Amino acid sequence: MTSKIIPVEPFDYVIFGGTGDLAQRKLLPALYHRDHDGQLPEGARFIGASRGEYSQEAYQKFAHDALRKHVAEDQRSDDSLKRFLARLDYVRIDVQSDKGWDVLKAKLDDGMEGKIRAHYLAVGPALFGPITSQLEKFDLIDDRTRLVIEKPFGRDLPTAEKLNNEVGLHFREDQVFRIDHYLGKETVQNLLALRFANALFEPLWNCSHIDHVQITVAETVGVGSRAGYYDQSGAMRDMVQNHLMQLLCLVAMEAPATGDADSIRDEKLKVLKSLKPIPAENTVRAQYMAGAGPEGKVDGYLDELGDESDTATFVALKAEVENWRWSGVPFYLRTGKRMAMRMSEIVIQFKPVPHSIFGEGAGSPISNRLVLRLQPDESVKQWIMIKDPGPGGMRLKHVPLDMSFADNFDGHNPDAYERLLLDVVRGNQTLFMRRDEVEAAWKWIDPIFETWNETNQPVRSYTAGTWGPSQAIALIERDGRTWNDGDE
Ligand code: NAP
């Protein structure tokens, strides 16, 4: 039995940065899909805002072009495109000036009392402060207004606190939605379902039965022409501080008392606070060199940047959660650009059986492994041992109980933004990061940078198109374990 989709009430979304890359590739397509599926109510409207000169018609044309590029053909129909585009409007605002805000206010004033209004800041974080103060100045915030902000949430603890303080001057915490789109992925939410809607896993989900956990977020793309921008962040700030740490929290947290947003976020916060400070020898940072990408021969990071830099495009860490449940269980995290394949997954490696009753001819039992593939091809695989079928005595075989989303669920597999954008309207903050979570994550990350500087931790190299530097392989192999590298 499946549960019902919760309907949403009428709303307006203002997309600051409505002409940017994020709006074109993710936000407009996500909103279109929800409309195409009949989930948007009458009266739902989207207003793009930026400094560009667009009439309403020109913005609708702009959005139409974006949808043709980023929505699969079989998901586009003339009727639903027409319906969606009719919901779109545009306002020209330089958010650092006073011009245009009264036009936005007039557009929002459609006489619908108590309508939900969400402001999505798809702009650089330097504009979060100016936009939130202008929203207040022009009387565009009430009890039902919501604010959506995109990472990066600072580049360290002090800058994150500053950003949160700026936003907090004008919005209550329950009005602020910090998006980490990884949390909107089906498989990530499935982790909650697997852990807390089954009796099977939870008794085993601890240091008595789990040997270690691996979390990999590997990309094949490089940074190319965005090298200058990327160099300000790097893999640690761009991926580890948010995506990987959020995944770690969902794996490691205790069962919350209820499924509501704050119960879940309270438990994730406890995990962040239990992370053991990490010594330099349990970290590897590296940059890709020239090698192979999906498009053929590719340049190295420093060539793309055209400068010297110690910004890492790859990071591997051996983390530990210091509490009763996880004592002694390593969490190996790694992420990188220009890796051998595009793949994000969580591997829960169980301990071996205490004693094998099978003779040598049967082969040794291989330890159970639960693999949650986030992308591509979202799936959950539970690897178990069975008897190899057929005559010839007992031979053990390692096979997956395989739940692939594409094979088991028909139709369009929704992008994370589709879910998250409507959760904002519903006021459901479960899949969004709370202020204290963001700050607790920086409290753990900042000392890693300090350790790197103090110990002059070398920036290693890896050839583009590989699984990272040999030191990252050594990080796990010196403990007698191996990375899963997408094999299982
Ligand atoms: P982008 O392509 O550079 O777009 C920026 C948008 O902001 C444009 O619409 C731009 O339009 C508008 N803008 C800039 N200055 C403005 C001002 N003073 N007043 C009004 N509008 C202004 O950036 P993006 O890639 O979409 O990223 C937006 C934010 O999302 C960034 O913080 C980024 O880190 C984050 N993010 C992006 C992605 C992604 O996939 N792209 C993923 C995760 C997070 P005008 O220049 O015409 O004003």
Residues whose N, C-alpha, C, O or C-beta is under 5 A from the ligand:
A	BS01	NAP	G17 G18 T19 G20 D21 L22 A23 A49 S50 R51 G52 I93 D94 V95 Q96 L121 A122 V123 G124 P125 E150 K151 P152
